[in-house]
């Protein structure tokens, strides 16, 4: 079970870390998505920082399980919020990525708890 937890946590960390980095560098495609859900441009960096922190927490959580659990819970809450933001503005086209990352977050949490 630990190897599955390791793989899922690493994949999720790579995905949210990359997403956070693109928000921090104000990637044009990402900024268009943020505009679609009406996130103020001067606040996008906060979302990027949260994602980078989650990625670091998932990686460190491989060795120290409480941090991995906390990071996975944070990822779940973050992407539930992202899905709500997309639904709120009627942007159903933008639901795919947050939904996949939400599922990966749940998988990371469950696998991490089962491998303690």
GROMACS elastic network, one bead per residue, 0.5 to 0.9 nm:
[ bonds ]
;  ai    aj funct       b0    kb
    1     4     6  0.52696   500
    1     5     6  0.62763   500
    1     6     6  0.86669   500
    1   111     6  0.66605   500
    1   112     6  0.82360   500
    1   114     6  0.69055   500
    1   115     6  0.55206   500
    2     6     6  0.60597   500
    2     7     6  0.86574   500
    2    62     6  0.89096   500
    2   111     6  0.73558   500
    2   112     6  0.72419   500
    2   114     6  0.80205   500
    2   115     6  0.50649   500
    2   116     6  0.80861   500
    3     7     6  0.61898   500
    3     8     6  0.86135   500
    3   115     6  0.87695   500
    4     7     6  0.51849   500
    4     8     6  0.61288   500
    4     9     6  0.83791   500
    4   108     6  0.87035   500
    4   111     6  0.69228   500
    4   112     6  0.87506   500
    4   115     6  0.89816   500
    5     8     6  0.53030   500
    5     9     6  0.58588   500
    5    10     6  0.83413   500
    5    62     6  0.80545   500
    5   107     6  0.81530   500
    5   108     6  0.60462   500
    5   109     6  0.83341   500
    5   110     6  0.83809   500
    5   112     6  0.54476   500
    5   113     6  0.88941   500
    5   114     6  0.85942   500
    5   115     6  0.72418   500
    6     9     6  0.52512   500
    6    10     6  0.60022   500
    6    11     6  0.85710   500
    6    59     6  0.86485   500
    6    62     6  0.64440   500
    6   108     6  0.84541   500
    6   111     6  0.86737   500
    6   112     6  0.81969   500
    7    10     6  0.51899   500
    7    11     6  0.61497   500
    7    12     6  0.85451   500
    7   108     6  0.89004   500
    8    11     6  0.51512   500
    8    12     6  0.60288   500
    8    13     6  0.84257   500
    8   104     6  0.70396   500
    8   105     6  0.85225   500
    8   107     6  0.72432   500
    8   108     6  0.57182   500
    8   111     6  0.82541   500
    9    12     6  0.51108   500
    9    13     6  0.59366   500
    9    14     6  0.84991   500
    9    55     6  0.86420   500
    9    58     6  0.58894   500
    9    59     6  0.69802   500
    9    61     6  0.85625   500
    9    62     6  0.76393   500
    9    68     6  0.82259   500
    9    72     6  0.83585   500
    9   104     6  0.82824   500
    9   105     6  0.81500   500
    9   107     6  0.86318   500
    9   108     6  0.55162   500
    9   109     6  0.86121   500
    9   111     6  0.89147   500
    9   112     6  0.83692   500
   10    13     6  0.50277   500
   10    14     6  0.61209   500
   10    15     6  0.86353   500
   10    55     6  0.84011   500
   10    58     6  0.72513   500
   10    59     6  0.65438   500
   10    62     6  0.86955   500
   11    14     6  0.51129   500
   11    15     6  0.62433   500
   11    16     6  0.87352   500
   11   104     6  0.85451   500
   12    15     6  0.50531   500
   12    16     6  0.60931   500
   12    17     6  0.81569   500
   12    55     6  0.73680   500
   12    58     6  0.78883   500
   12   101     6  0.72037   500
   12   104     6  0.64604   500
   12   105     6  0.70392   500
   12   108     6  0.77973   500
   13    16     6  0.53547   500
   13    17     6  0.56170   500
   13    18     6  0.81901   500
   13    51     6  0.86867   500
   13    52     6  0.82960   500
   13    54     6  0.71699   500
   13    56     6  0.71249   500
   13    57     6  0.83101   500
   13    58     6  0.59568   500
   13    59     6  0.66980   500
   14    17     6  0.51703   500
   14    18     6  0.59554   500
   14    19     6  0.84780   500
   14    55     6  0.68706   500
   15    18     6  0.52562   500
   15    19     6  0.61392   500
   15    20     6  0.85629   500
   15    55     6  0.81388   500
   15   101     6  0.79637   500
   16    20     6  0.59109   500
   16    21     6  0.84139   500
   16    48     6  0.88023   500
   16    51     6  0.53851   500
   16    52     6  0.66937   500
   16    54     6  0.72594   500
   16    55     6  0.59619   500
   16    75     6  0.83892   500
   16   101     6  0.80666   500
   17    20     6  0.50656   500
   17    21     6  0.60830   500
   17    22     6  0.86172   500
   17    48     6  0.83413   500
   17    51     6  0.58685   500
   17    53     6  0.79829   500
   17    54     6  0.75614   500
   17    55     6  0.51330   500
   17    56     6  0.78936   500
   18    21     6  0.50551   500
   18    22     6  0.62173   500
   18    23     6  0.86647   500
   18    51     6  0.84339   500
   18    52     6  0.78787   500
   18    55     6  0.88446   500
   19    22     6  0.51848   500
   19    23     6  0.63475   500
   19    24     6  0.87339   500
   19    30     6  0.83153   500
   19    48     6  0.71230   500
   19    51     6  0.70612   500
   19    52     6  0.81208   500
   20    23     6  0.50606   500
   20    24     6  0.61729   500
   20    25     6  0.86441   500
   20    45     6  0.82898   500
   20    47     6  0.69915   500
   20    49     6  0.62758   500
   20    50     6  0.73274   500
   20    52     6  0.52742   500
   20    53     6  0.87395   500
   20    55     6  0.87639   500
   21    24     6  0.50083   500
   21    25     6  0.61574   500
   21    26     6  0.84259   500
   21    27     6  0.87737   500
   21    48     6  0.62703   500
   21    49     6  0.80818   500
   21    51     6  0.81645   500
   21    52     6  0.69544   500
   22    25     6  0.51356   500
   22    26     6  0.59381   500
   22    27     6  0.52462   500
   22    28     6  0.88026   500
   22    29     6  0.89186   500
   22    30     6  0.68232   500
   22    31     6  0.89088   500
   22    48     6  0.74474   500
   23    27     6  0.62438   500
   23    30     6  0.64196   500
   23    31     6  0.72731   500
   23    44     6  0.63028   500
   23    45     6  0.61864   500
   23    46     6  0.87784   500
   23    47     6  0.72885   500
   23    49     6  0.83465   500
   24    27     6  0.79261   500
   24    44     6  0.73358   500
   24    45     6  0.51866   500
   24    46     6  0.83391   500
   24    47     6  0.83835   500
   24    48     6  0.53371   500
   24    49     6  0.72086   500
   25    45     6  0.84419   500
   25    48     6  0.88749   500
   26    29     6  0.85113   500
   26    30     6  0.69486   500
   26    31     6  0.61046   500
   26    41     6  0.87979   500
   26    44     6  0.80238   500
   26    45     6  0.81785   500
   27    30     6  0.53094   500
   27    31     6  0.60445   500
   27    32     6  0.86447   500
   28    31     6  0.50871   500
   28    32     6  0.61976   500
   28    33     6  0.87523   500
   29    32     6  0.51891   500
   29    33     6  0.65092   500
   29    34     6  0.88130   500
   30    33     6  0.50758   500
   30    34     6  0.62516   500
   30    35     6  0.86298   500
   31    35     6  0.60559   500
   31    36     6  0.85192   500
   31    39     6  0.89743   500
   31    41     6  0.75418   500
   31    44     6  0.81392   500
   32    35     6  0.50156   500
   32    36     6  0.62141   500
   32    37     6  0.89258   500
   33    37     6  0.66120   500
   33    38     6  0.86275   500
   33    39     6  0.88371   500
   33    94     6  0.75828   500
   34    37     6  0.53609   500
   34    38     6  0.61106   500
   34    39     6  0.52380   500
   34    40     6  0.77069   500
   34    41     6  0.75985   500
   34    44     6  0.74908   500
   35    39     6  0.58355   500
   35    40     6  0.73038   500
   35    41     6  0.75456   500
   36    39     6  0.77836   500
   36    86     6  0.80822   500
   36    89     6  0.77466   500
   36    91     6  0.73829   500
   36    94     6  0.88290   500
   37    82     6  0.87728   500
   37    85     6  0.59963   500
   37    86     6  0.57994   500
   37    87     6  0.88096   500
   37    88     6  0.79694   500
   37    89     6  0.61486   500
   37    90     6  0.87655   500
   37    91     6  0.74423   500
   38    41     6  0.86578   500
   38    85     6  0.84524   500
   38    89     6  0.81603   500
   39    42     6  0.84717   500
   39    43     6  0.69565   500
   39    44     6  0.67900   500
   40    43     6  0.54370   500
   40    44     6  0.67241   500
   41    44     6  0.54532   500
   41    45     6  0.81593   500
   42    45     6  0.70224   500
   42    46     6  0.87089   500
   43    46     6  0.55966   500
   43    47     6  0.72987   500
   44    47     6  0.53253   500
   44    48     6  0.63978   500
   44    49     6  0.87335   500
   45    49     6  0.60301   500
   45    50     6  0.85512   500
   46    49     6  0.50880   500
   46    50     6  0.62129   500
   46    51     6  0.86933   500
   47    50     6  0.51104   500
   47    51     6  0.63020   500
   47    52     6  0.87388   500
   47    78     6  0.87920   500
   48    51     6  0.51576   500
   48    52     6  0.62415   500
   48    53     6  0.85713   500
   49    52     6  0.51241   500
   49    53     6  0.60572   500
   49    54     6  0.85092   500
   50    53     6  0.50671   500
   50    54     6  0.60982   500
   50    55     6  0.86487   500
   50    74     6  0.87569   500
   50    75     6  0.89095   500
   50    78     6  0.85177   500
   51    55     6  0.62057   500
   51    56     6  0.86956   500
   51    75     6  0.77318   500
   51    78     6  0.84547   500
   52    55     6  0.50481   500
   52    56     6  0.63084   500
   52    57     6  0.85730   500
   53    56     6  0.51337   500
   53    57     6  0.60700   500
   53    58     6  0.85980   500
   53    71     6  0.81589   500
   54    58     6  0.60874   500
   54    59     6  0.86338   500
   54    68     6  0.88876   500
   54    70     6  0.87813   500
   54    71     6  0.52167   500
   54    72     6  0.75094   500
   54    74     6  0.69255   500
   54    75     6  0.65479   500
   55    58     6  0.51594   500
   55    59     6  0.63304   500
   55    60     6  0.86850   500
   55    71     6  0.76837   500
   55    75     6  0.89066   500
   56    59     6  0.51721   500
   56    60     6  0.60785   500
   56    61     6  0.81619   500
   56    71     6  0.83693   500
   57    60     6  0.51958   500
   57    61     6  0.56004   500
   57    62     6  0.86290   500
   57    67     6  0.58388   500
   57    68     6  0.57955   500
   57    69     6  0.86968   500
   57    70     6  0.77198   500
   57    71     6  0.51991   500
   57    72     6  0.82274   500
   58    62     6  0.65860   500
   58    67     6  0.71319   500
   58    69     6  0.79245   500
   58    70     6  0.84754   500
   58    71     6  0.56285   500
   58    72     6  0.68286   500
   58   108     6  0.87220   500
   59    62     6  0.55150   500
   59    63     6  0.78234   500
   59    67     6  0.89810   500
   59    68     6  0.73019   500
   60    63     6  0.57503   500
   60    64     6  0.62491   500
   60    65     6  0.81592   500
   60    67     6  0.69228   500
   60    68     6  0.67987   500
   61    66     6  0.65876   500
   61    69     6  0.70799   500
   61    70     6  0.84270   500
   61    71     6  0.76389   500
   61   112     6  0.87395   500
   62    65     6  0.60346   500
   62    67     6  0.83173   500
   62    68     6  0.62545   500
   62   112     6  0.82367   500
   63    67     6  0.87660   500
   63    68     6  0.82591   500
   64    67     6  0.59685   500
   64    68     6  0.67919   500
   65    69     6  0.62088   500
   65    70     6  0.86350   500
   65   112     6  0.71018   500
   65   113     6  0.81431   500
   65   115     6  0.89315   500
   65   116     6  0.70144   500
   66    69     6  0.51477   500
   66    70     6  0.62018   500
   66    71     6  0.85736   500
   67    70     6  0.50171   500
   67    71     6  0.59796   500
   67    72     6  0.84805   500
   68    71     6  0.50914   500
   68    72     6  0.60958   500
   68    73     6  0.85873   500
   68   108     6  0.84716   500
   68   109     6  0.77464   500
   68   112     6  0.71614   500
   69    72     6  0.51571   500
   69    73     6  0.62158   500
   69    74     6  0.85834   500
   69   108     6  0.81553   500
   69   109     6  0.57757   500
   69   110     6  0.87296   500
   69   112     6  0.66201   500
   69   113     6  0.71734   500
   70    73     6  0.51374   500
   70    74     6  0.61509   500
   70    75     6  0.86684   500
   70   109     6  0.85448   500
   71    75     6  0.61600   500
   71    76     6  0.86336   500
   71   105     6  0.89060   500
   71   109     6  0.85365   500
   72    75     6  0.50078   500
   72    76     6  0.62132   500
   72    77     6  0.86882   500
   72   105     6  0.54851   500
   72   106     6  0.71412   500
   72   107     6  0.87728   500
   72   108     6  0.62476   500
   72   109     6  0.52761   500
   72   112     6  0.87756   500
   73    76     6  0.50692   500
   73    77     6  0.62513   500
   73    78     6  0.85411   500
   73   105     6  0.73826   500
   73   106     6  0.78713   500
   73   109     6  0.68602   500
   74    77     6  0.51777   500
   74    78     6  0.60146   500
   74    79     6  0.86322   500
   74   105     6  0.86463   500
   75    78     6  0.50109   500
   75    79     6  0.61695   500
   75    80     6  0.85008   500
   75   101     6  0.80831   500
   75   102     6  0.71475   500
   75   105     6  0.58470   500
   75   106     6  0.85306   500
   76    79     6  0.53975   500
   76    80     6  0.61117   500
   76    81     6  0.85844   500
   76   101     6  0.81119   500
   76   102     6  0.54528   500
   76   103     6  0.81020   500
   76   104     6  0.86303   500
   76   105     6  0.54143   500
   76   106     6  0.64901   500
   76   109     6  0.87875   500
   77    80     6  0.51120   500
   77    81     6  0.61924   500
   77    82     6  0.86393   500
   77   102     6  0.83667   500
   78    81     6  0.51679   500
   78    82     6  0.62768   500
   78    83     6  0.88318   500
   78    98     6  0.89919   500
   78   102     6  0.83444   500
   79    83     6  0.60711   500
   79    84     6  0.84044   500
   79    98     6  0.55119   500
   79    99     6  0.72212   500
   79   101     6  0.69457   500
   79   102     6  0.54656   500
   79   105     6  0.85894   500
   80    83     6  0.51715   500
   80    84     6  0.62119   500
   80    85     6  0.86147   500
   80    98     6  0.78099   500
   80    99     6  0.81485   500
   80   102     6  0.69253   500
   81    84     6  0.50442   500
   81    85     6  0.60969   500
   81    86     6  0.86760   500
   82    85     6  0.50292   500
   82    86     6  0.62880   500
   82    87     6  0.86715   500
   82    95     6  0.82696   500
   82    98     6  0.63781   500
   82    99     6  0.87951   500
   83    86     6  0.51523   500
   83    87     6  0.61679   500
   83    88     6  0.84791   500
   83    94     6  0.84277   500
   83    95     6  0.61166   500
   83    98     6  0.61956   500
   83    99     6  0.70116   500
   83   102     6  0.89811   500
   84    87     6  0.50971   500
   84    88     6  0.59155   500
   84    89     6  0.87951   500
   85    88     6  0.50961   500
   85    89     6  0.66648   500
   85    90     6  0.87251   500
   85    91     6  0.84972   500
   86    89     6  0.55837   500
   86    90     6  0.61683   500
   86    92     6  0.65921   500
   86    93     6  0.85701   500
   86    94     6  0.65216   500
   86    95     6  0.65054   500
   87    91     6  0.58787   500
   87    92     6  0.64794   500
   87    94     6  0.89611   500
   87    95     6  0.79371   500
   88    91     6  0.76821   500
   89    92     6  0.86672   500
   90    93     6  0.87393   500
   91    94     6  0.56898   500
   91    95     6  0.72391   500
   92    95     6  0.54087   500
   92    96     6  0.81843   500
   93    96     6  0.70060   500
   94    97     6  0.69471   500
   94    98     6  0.77533   500
   95    98     6  0.56901   500
   95    99     6  0.60005   500
   95   100     6  0.86725   500
   96    99     6  0.52612   500
   96   100     6  0.62482   500
   96   101     6  0.86966   500
   97   100     6  0.52325   500
   97   101     6  0.61934   500
   97   102     6  0.85012   500
   98   101     6  0.51130   500
   98   102     6  0.59460   500
   98   103     6  0.86237   500
   99   103     6  0.62893   500
   99   104     6  0.86593   500
  100   103     6  0.51878   500
  100   104     6  0.62597   500
  100   105     6  0.85951   500
  101   105     6  0.59936   500
  101   106     6  0.86013   500
  102   106     6  0.62885   500
  102   107     6  0.86093   500
  103   106     6  0.51332   500
  103   107     6  0.61721   500
  103   108     6  0.85730   500
  104   108     6  0.60124   500
  104   109     6  0.85541   500
  105   108     6  0.50350   500
  105   109     6  0.61931   500
  105   110     6  0.86460   500
  106   109     6  0.51175   500
  106   110     6  0.61505   500
  106   111     6  0.84918   500
  107   110     6  0.52068   500
  107   111     6  0.59432   500
  107   112     6  0.83044   500
  108   111     6  0.52749   500
  108   112     6  0.58964   500
  108   113     6  0.85074   500
  109   112     6  0.51724   500
  109   113     6  0.61576   500
  109   114     6  0.85904   500
  110   113     6  0.52227   500
  110   114     6  0.61557   500
  110   115     6  0.86682   500
  111   114     6  0.50490   500
  111   115     6  0.61466   500
  111   116     6  0.88647   500
  112   115     6  0.52071   500
  112   116     6  0.65095   500
  113   116     6  0.55581   500
